[in-house]
Amino acid sequence: MSKKAELIKIFQEFKDRYNAVQARVTEVRQSDAYTVTGKEQSIGKIMEEFKPTVQLYHDKAIAAIDTGLAALMEKWKANSAGRLADAGYQIGLGNVIKMVEAGAINDRDDMQNIIDTYKDDYNAMATIKNILPKSEQTMEFAGLIPVDNREYNKKLLGELRNNVDLHMNPSMAEMGFNTGYPLLGASSTAMSMDSMAEFVNSRLADDLSLIQ
């Protein structure tokens, strides 16, 4: 299972479990079978029993994000600095750089093929972009080069991690259960899970890199 699929599954499962527990709390609140004290005790027990589940899903989500980011950083390193010792790769790249610098690449498809070959090497892409001769045609070529979004990728994954800490922890779950509007509390948590799942689904690739 990809990191993307893993995270979406975690958010969906947690939403379902939270809503199920919220339904139990609402049932107790609306029941005539309990005294006020009995309701407080029953709800307290439900929340206490649910805390380990909240922590479990929190830890799963954090682990998926952290390991995904670590793998991305290793991939980025391997595709740039990791290739400096690859003589064959460097010779080929050097020849490409000379051709680009000399203005020998005039066909859009040829440039696209070069980009497809070196697109994961952000250092190579930056070098090629910087040496493109200044012309209307090469401005078009520059637009083909993918943006180096590694820092932005890390920033968004950090924000996702913060949202997990905010919305998937025992104290926040308890606050949702204790609100005077229990259905609103459930809705808010459900919306947070939906929002995070949608972000992962629409913005991230299987390895948690940003979709270009």
Secondary structure, 3 states (H helix, E strand, C coil): CCHHHHHHHHHHHHHHHHHHHHHHHHHHHHCCCCCHHHHHHHHHHHHHHHHHHHHHHHHHHHHHHHHHHHHHHHHHHHHCHHHCCCHHHHHHHHHHHHHHHCCCCCCHHHHHHHHHHHCCCHHHHHHHHHHCCCCHHHHHHHHHCCCCCHHHHHHHHHHHHHHHHHHCCHHHHHHHHHCCCHHHHHHHHHHHHHHHHHHHHHHECCCCCECC
